[in-house]
Amino acid sequence: MKLLRGPQQRSLFNKGVVATIGNFDGVHLGHQNLIRALKQKAQQLNLPTVVVLFEPQPREYFQLTIAPTRLTTLREKLDVLKALKIDYIYCIKFDKKLAHSSAEDFVDHFLCQKLNIKYLLIGADFRFGKNRGADVNCIAELGMKRGFTVDTHCDFCLDDERISSTKIRALLKDNNLDLAAKLLGRPYSLCGRVMRGDGRGRQWGIPTANLSLNRVSLPVRGVFIVKAYIPGNQISYGVANIGSRPTVDGTKNVLEVHLLDFQDSLYGELIQVFFLHKLRDEVKFTTIDALLAQIHKDINAAKAFLNLNRLDLNEGM
């Protein structure tokens, strides 16, 4: 998979492409179903697949800090799309110029000139152009005039309920990790690079990997049993706190992970943390001793959970 950003030359796609457009936040089962349909069409036409994304996501541009919490960063999104074997990701910067572009200008500039599009597959609720004034009927009409075909992909449902990023956000907020994982097709996860913290955990005998998240808001908060994917194809289970660490007067959101039976240094490494089960909400304790006592209870609860579910602490080690 190749990531395309900035100006692209049409010569890259002399024969054309099949494409889809959207936020693909979470890359859930509905998104995956659409991508499978896109790949089938690509095989029929013998053309490469392109997923068109926007950064920032349009609602983040217009609504800033009150936009819906993101399920996946661009990096996390790209990892899932790569696993789905998409050929190209075309990431378009969403800025003032794009926000004020007409539907015709968007189609002509990005889809026709940059991608030489031959086939477009979109969701039924797709809207674009200035003030989101154009819909699927508009782009289908433009496609007829510009020489590409537009199909609408039906909503993907599970147990007669439409899968959506909004639904998954609500499930995560309600701590329904199991159903969120079912709709995502995998346990919910966050990815971050391990940074140096204040060293308190190591002083207390409970070392943690502190992940920088670079997020305005968090889709989950509290203390969780987690599974971490570590560079070198290693897997380790542990206990994670995600939040602002009120007991030690934290001021920014951090994901702290204590990995069970893991001693190696992870500074600078990029790791992925999967949330398996919530233990409790984040709490401000009156003393450090009370915090430490609760952390040990959390660790014991995690070990009991993992043992009950027959998950090997040393899996992949």
C-alpha positions as a Markdown table, in Angstrom:
| # | Residue | x | y | z |
|---|---|---|---|---|
| 1 | Met | 0.0 | 0.0 | 0.0 |
| 2 | Lys | 1.3 | 3.5 | -0.9 |
| 3 | Leu | 0.3 | 6.7 | 0.8 |
| 4 | Leu | -0.2 | 9.7 | -1.5 |
| 5 | Arg | -0.2 | 13.2 | -0.1 |
| 6 | Gly | 0.0 | 16.6 | -1.7 |
| 7 | Pro | 0.1 | 17.2 | -5.5 |
| 8 | Gln | -0.2 | 13.9 | -7.5 |
| 9 | Gln | 0.4 | 13.5 | -11.2 |
| 10 | Arg | -2.2 | 11.9 | -13.3 |
| 11 | Ser | 0.5 | 9.9 | -15.1 |
| 12 | Leu | 0.6 | 7.7 | -12.0 |
| 13 | Phe | -2.8 | 6.3 | -13.0 |
| 14 | Asn | -2.8 | 6.2 | -16.8 |
| 15 | Lys | -5.4 | 3.4 | -16.9 |
| 16 | Gly | -7.5 | 4.9 | -14.1 |
| 17 | Val | -8.5 | 3.7 | -10.7 |
| 18 | Val | -11.5 | 2.5 | -8.7 |
| 19 | Ala | -12.0 | 4.5 | -5.5 |
| 20 | Thr | -14.0 | 5.2 | -2.5 |
| 21 | Ile | -14.2 | 8.4 | -0.3 |
| 22 | Gly | -14.9 | 8.8 | 3.4 |
| 23 | Asn | -13.6 | 9.3 | 6.9 |
| 24 | Phe | -13.3 | 5.5 | 7.6 |
| 25 | Asp | -13.0 | 6.3 | 11.3 |
| 26 | Gly | -12.4 | 3.0 | 13.1 |
| 27 | Val | -12.4 | 1.0 | 9.8 |
| 28 | His | -15.2 | -1.1 | 11.2 |
| 29 | Leu | -17.0 | -4.0 | 9.7 |
| 30 | Gly | -19.2 | -1.7 | 7.5 |
| 31 | His | -16.1 | -0.1 | 6.1 |
| 32 | Gln | -14.5 | -3.4 | 5.6 |
| 33 | Asn | -17.5 | -4.7 | 3.7 |
| 34 | Leu | -17.4 | -1.7 | 1.4 |
| 35 | Ile | -13.7 | -2.2 | 0.7 |
| 36 | Arg | -14.2 | -5.9 | -0.1 |
| 37 | Ala | -16.8 | -4.8 | -2.7 |
| 38 | Leu | -14.4 | -2.2 | -4.1 |
| 39 | Lys | -11.6 | -4.8 | -4.4 |
| 40 | Gln | -14.0 | -7.1 | -6.3 |
| 41 | Lys | -14.7 | -4.3 | -8.8 |
| 42 | Ala | -11.0 | -3.5 | -9.1 |
| 43 | Gln | -10.4 | -7.2 | -10.1 |
| 44 | Gln | -13.1 | -7.1 | -12.7 |
| 45 | Leu | -11.7 | -3.9 | -14.2 |
| 46 | Asn | -8.0 | -4.8 | -13.6 |
| 47 | Leu | -7.4 | -1.4 | -11.9 |
| 48 | Pro | -5.8 | -0.4 | -8.6 |
| 49 | Thr | -7.9 | 0.5 | -5.5 |
| 50 | Val | -7.7 | 4.0 | -3.9 |
| 51 | Val | -9.2 | 5.1 | -0.6 |
| 52 | Val | -9.6 | 8.8 | -0.4 |
| 53 | Leu | -9.3 | 10.3 | 3.1 |
| 54 | Phe | -9.3 | 13.8 | 4.5 |
| 55 | Glu | -6.9 | 15.2 | 7.2 |
| 56 | Pro | -8.2 | 16.7 | 9.4 |
| 57 | Gln | -11.6 | 15.0 | 9.1 |
| 58 | Pro | -14.1 | 17.6 | 7.9 |
| 59 | Arg | -16.0 | 17.9 | 11.2 |
| 60 | Glu | -12.7 | 18.4 | 13.0 |
| 61 | Tyr | -12.0 | 21.3 | 10.7 |
| 62 | Phe | -15.4 | 22.9 | 11.2 |
| 63 | Gln | -16.1 | 22.1 | 14.9 |
| 64 | Leu | -12.5 | 22.0 | 16.3 |
| 65 | Thr | -12.7 | 20.8 | 19.9 |
| 66 | Ile | -16.3 | 19.8 | 19.9 |
| 67 | Ala | -16.0 | 17.4 | 17.0 |
| 68 | Pro | -16.8 | 13.7 | 17.7 |
| 69 | Thr | -14.0 | 11.8 | 19.4 |
| 70 | Arg | -11.8 | 10.0 | 16.9 |
| 71 | Leu | -11.7 | 6.2 | 17.0 |
| 72 | Thr | -8.5 | 6.0 | 14.9 |
| 73 | Thr | -5.7 | 8.4 | 14.1 |
| 74 | Leu | -4.4 | 8.5 | 10.6 |
| 75 | Arg | -1.6 | 6.1 | 11.5 |
| 76 | Glu | -4.0 | 3.6 | 13.1 |
| 77 | Lys | -6.4 | 3.9 | 10.1 |
| 78 | Leu | -3.6 | 3.2 | 7.7 |
| 79 | Asp | -2.5 | 0.1 | 9.5 |
| 80 | Val | -5.9 | -1.4 | 9.2 |
| 81 | Leu | -6.3 | -0.4 | 5.6 |
| 82 | Lys | -2.9 | -1.9 | 4.8 |
| 83 | Ala | -4.1 | -5.2 | 6.3 |
| 84 | Leu | -7.1 | -5.0 | 3.9 |
| 85 | Lys | -4.7 | -4.8 | 1.0 |
| 86 | Ile | -5.7 | -1.5 | -0.4 |
| 87 | Asp | -3.3 | -0.3 | -3.2 |
| 88 | Tyr | -3.3 | 3.4 | -2.5 |
| 89 | Ile | -4.4 | 5.9 | 0.1 |
| 90 | Tyr | -4.9 | 9.4 | -1.2 |
| 91 | Cys | -4.9 | 11.7 | 1.8 |
| 92 | Ile | -6.2 | 15.2 | 1.0 |
| 93 | Lys | -5.6 | 18.1 | 3.3 |
| 94 | Phe | -9.0 | 19.6 | 4.4 |
| 95 | Asp | -8.5 | 23.3 | 4.6 |
| 96 | Lys | -10.3 | 26.6 | 3.8 |
| 97 | Lys | -9.8 | 26.2 | 0.1 |
| 98 | Leu | -11.2 | 22.7 | 0.0 |
| 99 | Ala | -14.1 | 23.6 | 2.4 |
| 100 | His | -15.2 | 26.3 | -0.1 |
| 101 | Ser | -14.8 | 24.2 | -3.3 |
| 102 | Ser | -17.8 | 23.4 | -5.3 |
| 103 | Ala | -18.8 | 19.8 | -6.0 |
| 104 | Glu | -17.8 | 20.2 | -9.6 |
| 105 | Asp | -14.4 | 21.5 | -8.7 |
| 106 | Phe | -13.8 | 18.7 | -6.3 |
| 107 | Val | -14.7 | 16.1 | -8.8 |
| 108 | Asp | -12.7 | 17.7 | -11.6 |
| 109 | His | -9.6 | 18.4 | -9.6 |
| 110 | Phe | -9.2 | 15.4 | -7.3 |
| 111 | Leu | -11.1 | 12.6 | -8.9 |
| 112 | Cys | -10.6 | 13.2 | -12.6 |
| 113 | Gln | -7.3 | 15.1 | -12.8 |
| 114 | Lys | -5.4 | 13.6 | -9.9 |
| 115 | Leu | -6.8 | 10.0 | -10.0 |
| 116 | Asn | -8.3 | 9.5 | -13.5 |
| 117 | Ile | -11.1 | 7.7 | -11.7 |
| 118 | Lys | -13.2 | 5.1 | -13.6 |
| 119 | Tyr | -15.4 | 3.8 | -10.8 |
| 120 | Leu | -16.5 | 5.3 | -7.5 |
| 121 | Leu | -18.2 | 3.4 | -4.6 |
| 122 | Ile | -19.7 | 5.5 | -1.8 |
| 123 | Gly | -22.1 | 5.2 | 1.1 |
| 124 | Ala | -25.7 | 6.2 | 0.7 |
| 125 | Asp | -25.2 | 9.2 | 3.1 |
| 126 | Phe | -22.2 | 10.6 | 1.3 |
| 127 | Arg | -22.3 | 14.4 | 0.9 |
| 128 | Phe | -19.6 | 16.7 | -0.4 |
| 129 | Gly | -18.8 | 20.2 | -1.8 |
| 130 | Lys | -19.3 | 23.6 | -0.2 |
| 131 | Asn | -21.7 | 23.4 | 2.8 |
| 132 | Arg | -22.1 | 19.6 | 2.0 |
| 133 | Gly | -24.5 | 20.7 | -0.6 |
| 134 | Ala | -24.0 | 17.8 | -3.0 |
| 135 | Asp | -25.2 | 14.2 | -2.5 |
| 136 | Val | -24.9 | 10.8 | -4.2 |
| 137 | Asn | -27.3 | 11.8 | -7.0 |
| 138 | Cys | -25.1 | 14.8 | -7.8 |
| 139 | Ile | -21.9 | 12.9 | -8.0 |
| 140 | Ala | -23.6 | 10.2 | -10.1 |
| 141 | Glu | -24.7 | 12.9 | -12.5 |
| 142 | Leu | -21.2 | 14.4 | -12.6 |
| 143 | Gly | -19.8 | 10.9 | -13.1 |
| 144 | Met | -21.9 | 10.4 | -16.2 |
| 145 | Lys | -20.7 | 13.7 | -17.7 |
| 146 | Arg | -17.0 | 13.0 | -16.8 |
| 147 | Gly | -16.9 | 9.4 | -17.8 |
| 148 | Phe | -16.9 | 7.4 | -14.5 |
| 149 | Thr | -19.4 | 5.1 | -12.9 |
| 150 | Val | -20.8 | 5.7 | -9.4 |
| 151 | Asp | -22.4 | 3.0 | -7.3 |
| 152 | Thr | -23.9 | 3.3 | -3.8 |
| 153 | His | -23.0 | 0.7 | -1.2 |
| 154 | Cys | -25.8 | -0.5 | 1.1 |
| 155 | Asp | -25.4 | 0.0 | 4.8 |
| 156 | Phe | -23.9 | -3.0 | 6.5 |
| 157 | Cys | -25.9 | -4.4 | 9.4 |
| 158 | Leu | -25.2 | -6.8 | 12.3 |
| 159 | Asp | -28.2 | -8.3 | 14.1 |
| 160 | Asp | -30.5 | -5.9 | 12.0 |
| 161 | Glu | -28.6 | -2.8 | 13.3 |
| 162 | Arg | -26.6 | -0.5 | 11.1 |
| 163 | Ile | -22.9 | -0.4 | 12.0 |
| 164 | Ser | -21.5 | 3.1 | 12.3 |
| 165 | Ser | -18.6 | 4.9 | 13.9 |
| 166 | Thr | -21.1 | 6.9 | 16.0 |
| 167 | Lys | -22.5 | 3.6 | 17.4 |
| 168 | Ile | -19.1 | 2.3 | 18.3 |
| 169 | Arg | -18.2 | 5.6 | 20.1 |
| 170 | Ala | -21.3 | 5.3 | 22.2 |
| 171 | Leu | -20.5 | 1.6 | 23.0 |
| 172 | Leu | -17.0 | 2.6 | 24.2 |
| 173 | Lys | -18.3 | 5.4 | 26.3 |
| 174 | Asp | -20.7 | 2.9 | 27.9 |
| 175 | Asn | -17.8 | 0.5 | 28.5 |
| 176 | Asn | -19.4 | -2.1 | 26.2 |
| 177 | Leu | -16.0 | -3.3 | 24.8 |
| 178 | Asp | -17.3 | -6.7 | 23.7 |
| 179 | Leu | -20.0 | -5.3 | 21.4 |
| 180 | Ala | -17.6 | -2.5 | 20.2 |
| 181 | Ala | -15.1 | -5.2 | 19.3 |
| 182 | Lys | -17.8 | -7.2 | 17.4 |
| 183 | Leu | -18.7 | -4.2 | 15.3 |
| 184 | Leu | -15.0 | -3.3 | 14.7 |
| 185 | Gly | -14.0 | -6.9 | 13.9 |
| 186 | Arg | -11.3 | -6.6 | 16.5 |
| 187 | Pro | -10.8 | -5.3 | 20.1 |
| 188 | Tyr | -10.6 | -1.6 | 20.2 |
| 189 | Ser | -7.0 | -0.3 | 20.3 |
| 190 | Leu | -4.8 | 2.8 | 20.5 |
| 191 | Cys | -1.3 | 3.2 | 19.2 |
| 192 | Gly | 1.4 | 5.4 | 20.6 |
| 193 | Arg | 5.1 | 5.8 | 21.0 |
| 194 | Val | 6.6 | 5.1 | 24.4 |
| 195 | Met | 8.0 | 8.3 | 26.0 |
| 196 | Arg | 9.9 | 8.9 | 29.1 |
| 197 | Gly | 7.7 | 9.6 | 32.1 |
| 198 | Asp | 8.4 | 10.9 | 35.6 |
| 199 | Gly | 9.7 | 7.5 | 36.8 |
| 200 | Arg | 7.1 | 7.1 | 39.6 |
| 201 | Gly | 6.0 | 3.7 | 38.4 |
| 202 | Arg | 9.5 | 2.3 | 38.5 |
| 203 | Gln | 10.1 | 3.8 | 41.9 |
| 204 | Trp | 7.0 | 2.1 | 43.2 |
| 205 | Gly | 8.1 | -1.2 | 41.6 |
| 206 | Ile | 5.3 | -1.1 | 39.0 |
| 207 | Pro | 7.0 | 0.2 | 35.9 |
| 208 | Thr | 4.8 | 1.5 | 33.1 |
| 209 | Ala | 5.2 | 2.3 | 29.4 |
| 210 | Asn | 3.8 | 5.8 | 28.9 |
| 211 | Leu | 2.3 | 6.4 | 25.5 |
| 212 | Ser | 2.0 | 9.8 | 23.9 |
| 213 | Leu | -1.5 | 9.9 | 22.3 |
| 214 | Asn | -1.7 | 13.4 | 20.8 |
| 215 | Arg | -5.5 | 13.4 | 21.1 |
| 216 | Val | -7.8 | 16.3 | 22.0 |
| 217 | Ser | -10.3 | 13.8 | 23.5 |
| 218 | Leu | -10.3 | 10.1 | 24.4 |
| 219 | Pro | -12.8 | 7.4 | 23.3 |
| 220 | Val | -12.2 | 5.4 | 26.5 |
| 221 | Arg | -11.1 | 6.4 | 30.0 |
| 222 | Gly | -10.3 | 4.4 | 33.1 |
| 223 | Val | -8.4 | 1.3 | 34.1 |
| 224 | Phe | -8.4 | -1.7 | 31.7 |
| 225 | Ile | -7.0 | -5.1 | 31.1 |
| 226 | Val | -5.1 | -4.9 | 27.9 |
| 227 | Lys | -3.1 | -6.8 | 25.3 |
| 228 | Ala | -0.1 | -5.0 | 23.8 |
| 229 | Tyr | 1.6 | -5.6 | 20.5 |
| 230 | Ile | 5.3 | -4.8 | 20.8 |
| 231 | Pro | 7.8 | -4.5 | 17.9 |
| 232 | Gly | 9.4 | -7.8 | 17.1 |
| 233 | Asn | 6.1 | -9.7 | 17.0 |
| 234 | Gln | 5.9 | -9.8 | 20.8 |
| 235 | Ile | 2.6 | -9.8 | 22.7 |
| 236 | Ser | 2.2 | -9.0 | 26.4 |
| 237 | Tyr | -0.8 | -8.6 | 28.6 |
| 238 | Gly | -1.2 | -5.9 | 31.3 |
| 239 | Val | -3.1 | -3.3 | 33.1 |
| 240 | Ala | -3.5 | 0.2 | 31.6 |
| 241 | Asn | -4.7 | 3.5 | 32.9 |
| 242 | Ile | -5.9 | 6.0 | 30.3 |
| 243 | Gly | -6.7 | 9.5 | 31.4 |
| 244 | Ser | -5.2 | 12.5 | 33.2 |
| 245 | Arg | -3.8 | 10.8 | 36.3 |
| 246 | Pro | -5.6 | 13.0 | 38.9 |
| 247 | Thr | -3.9 | 11.6 | 42.0 |
| 248 | Val | -0.5 | 12.9 | 40.8 |
| 249 | Asp | -2.0 | 16.1 | 39.4 |
| 250 | Gly | -1.7 | 15.1 | 35.8 |
| 251 | Thr | -2.6 | 17.8 | 33.2 |
| 252 | Lys | -2.8 | 15.9 | 29.9 |
| 253 | Asn | -4.2 | 12.7 | 28.6 |
| 254 | Val | -1.7 | 9.7 | 28.9 |
| 255 | Leu | -2.0 | 6.0 | 28.4 |
| 256 | Glu | 0.1 | 4.2 | 31.0 |
| 257 | Val | 0.6 | 0.5 | 30.6 |
| 258 | His | 2.0 | -1.9 | 33.1 |
| 259 | Leu | 2.9 | -5.1 | 31.3 |
| 260 | Leu | 2.8 | -8.3 | 33.3 |
| 261 | Asp | 6.1 | -10.4 | 33.3 |
| 262 | Phe | 7.8 | -8.0 | 30.9 |
| 263 | Gln | 11.0 | -6.2 | 31.8 |
| 264 | Asp | 12.6 | -4.9 | 28.6 |
| 265 | Ser | 12.9 | -1.2 | 27.9 |
| 266 | Leu | 10.4 | 0.1 | 25.4 |
| 267 | Tyr | 11.5 | 3.8 | 25.2 |
| 268 | Gly | 10.9 | 5.2 | 21.7 |
| 269 | Glu | 9.0 | 2.1 | 20.5 |
| 270 | Leu | 5.6 | 2.3 | 18.8 |
| 271 | Ile | 3.2 | -0.1 | 20.5 |
| 272 | Gln | -0.5 | -1.0 | 20.0 |
| 273 | Val | -2.7 | -1.5 | 23.0 |
| 274 | Phe | -5.9 | -3.5 | 22.7 |
| 275 | Phe | -8.6 | -2.9 | 25.4 |
| 276 | Leu | -10.0 | -6.2 | 26.6 |
| 277 | His | -12.0 | -5.5 | 29.8 |
| 278 | Lys | -12.6 | -2.4 | 32.0 |
| 279 | Leu | -11.8 | -2.8 | 35.7 |
| 280 | Arg | -12.8 | 0.6 | 37.0 |
| 281 | Asp | -13.0 | 4.4 | 36.4 |
| 282 | Glu | -10.1 | 6.6 | 37.0 |
| 283 | Val | -10.2 | 7.9 | 40.6 |
| 284 | Lys | -8.3 | 10.6 | 42.5 |
| 285 | Phe | -7.0 | 9.0 | 45.6 |
| 286 | Thr | -6.3 | 11.0 | 48.8 |
| 287 | Thr | -2.9 | 9.3 | 49.3 |
| 288 | Ile | -0.2 | 7.6 | 47.3 |
| 289 | Asp | -0.5 | 4.5 | 49.5 |
| 290 | Ala | -4.2 | 4.2 | 48.7 |
| 291 | Leu | -3.3 | 4.5 | 45.0 |
| 292 | Leu | -0.7 | 1.8 | 45.2 |
| 293 | Ala | -3.0 | -0.5 | 47.1 |
| 294 | Gln | -5.6 | -0.1 | 44.3 |
| 295 | Ile | -3.0 | -0.7 | 41.6 |
| 296 | His | -2.0 | -4.0 | 43.2 |
| 297 | Lys | -5.7 | -5.0 | 43.4 |
| 298 | Asp | -6.0 | -4.1 | 39.7 |
| 299 | Ile | -3.0 | -6.3 | 38.8 |
| 300 | Asn | -4.4 | -9.2 | 40.7 |
| 301 | Ala | -7.8 | -8.7 | 39.1 |
| 302 | Ala | -6.1 | -8.7 | 35.7 |
| 303 | Lys | -4.3 | -11.9 | 36.4 |
| 304 | Ala | -7.5 | -13.6 | 37.6 |
| 305 | Phe | -9.3 | -12.4 | 34.4 |
| 306 | Leu | -6.5 | -13.7 | 32.1 |
| 307 | Asn | -6.4 | -17.0 | 33.9 |
| 308 | Leu | -10.1 | -17.4 | 33.7 |
| 309 | Asn | -10.0 | -16.7 | 30.0 |
| 310 | Arg | -6.9 | -18.9 | 29.6 |
| 311 | Leu | -4.8 | -16.1 | 28.1 |
| 312 | Asp | -1.1 | -16.8 | 28.4 |
| 313 | Leu | 0.9 | -14.0 | 30.0 |
| 314 | Asn | 3.9 | -15.0 | 27.9 |
| 315 | Glu | 2.0 | -15.4 | 24.6 |
| 316 | Gly | 4.3 | -14.5 | 21.7 |
| 317 | Met | 7.3 | -14.0 | 23.9 |
